[in-house]
Each structure stands twice: as C-alpha cells, then as structure tokens.
Amino acid sequence: MHGNNLPRSVVAAALDACAHESERLNSERIADRFGSYGIDVLSSEPGLRRSNLFSSENGVHTCRTYAVVRFVDEPDALIDAEHAQILAGESIGEIFKASGWEILKETLHIGAVVLDDTSHPVAALMGLERGADVAMHIYRLLLNKSDQAVEYATLIELHHPEYLDLPDLRNLYPVDAGSSLQPQQVEAMKLLGLNAE
C-alpha cells in the first residue's frame, strides 16, 4: 500500500465503483459549518505531509481535521504543477478542484482513536479540554479528468468531535469490504496519524 502507483486501469475501475460526483472538500465543509477555513502545514518530508485544517474565531484557530498525507512514491507527471503547489503548502482538494480534477475518496477504513491526554499535540490543536474519541478516516485519494485516472495519496484524517463523528463518517463514506485494511494495517496507520510532529 505504501506509495506504489496503481495502474491507471485499476484507478479507473475504483473511480467507476465510487460512481458519484466529486467529493465535497473538507475545506468546503469546514467553511460552511464554522464560517472560516485555513490550513497550516505542520511538517513536510519526502512522501509525507501533516496538516492542520482549521476554523478561526476571534483569532483562535481550532483544528477541525488533522490530516496525514502519504503521497505515492512517484506522482503522475499529469499533476506535476498541482503537486508542486501542494508541496508549497496549498490545500490538496482546492488545488485539484481548481484545475478541473474530479476528486474521489476510496475509503479504506473508518474508525476512532482515543485522545485521552489533552496535552497530545492533536488534542491541543483541537482545543480539547478532556479526553475524547476522535473519528478517523483512512482513504485513497483518486483523481479523474478527461478519462485520465490518477492515484495521488493515502490520507489519514482525525476529525474534531464537533465537526465529524463516527456516524457522520459512516453516512458520508461507504466502506467497500474489498478495499478495507487488515487490522495490522489499521494500527500502523493509526500510529502514523497520532504521530504529530
């Protein structure tokens, strides 16, 4: 699963299986729900990026989604321009949508993590004052435009309880048993998601 590009025919088949419109972006949902949206790239290294997708009120940023992006090893040359902007700190969904790409999320796992230590970096970003179960969404990000299909990344997203909880995620994103992760893969992804730097 780590970083290997899928053949375009496999990506196209996954896109067909999704069979719906381009996903609503986290940026759009956060802005609609909380009245503002911003992104801080917290860390970036080859193949991996950690970001805080936040809303802001009275100058206080509250993390609504903590996102860990694991890019494919060699992003398709079709998206070189977009990938460069993303590496420079831009919002993934906004960049691809502006470039005319259809964005689809192939859900691999929906679950929860317990943030029982309010000093944990993710809990602190979210401003949690007590322990909480935080919904976790792991998915493969797929792109489609003019019959060109591209796999871009695997994402691990942890959502603030006031933004998206487990029932919300299950209503938004069906999980295909054929594409779900094995328990050991889920644990590895969970650890990656909780490793806030």
PyMOL commands that set and color helices and strands:
alter all, ss='L'
color gray80, all
select helices_A, chain A and resi 8-18+26-34+77-87+92-98+121-126+166-172+177-179+183-194
alter helices_A, ss='H'
color red, helices_A
select strands_A, chain A and resi 38-45+48-57+60-71+102-115+132-145+148-159
alter strands_A, ss='S'
color yellow, strands_A
deselect
rebuild
show_as cartoon
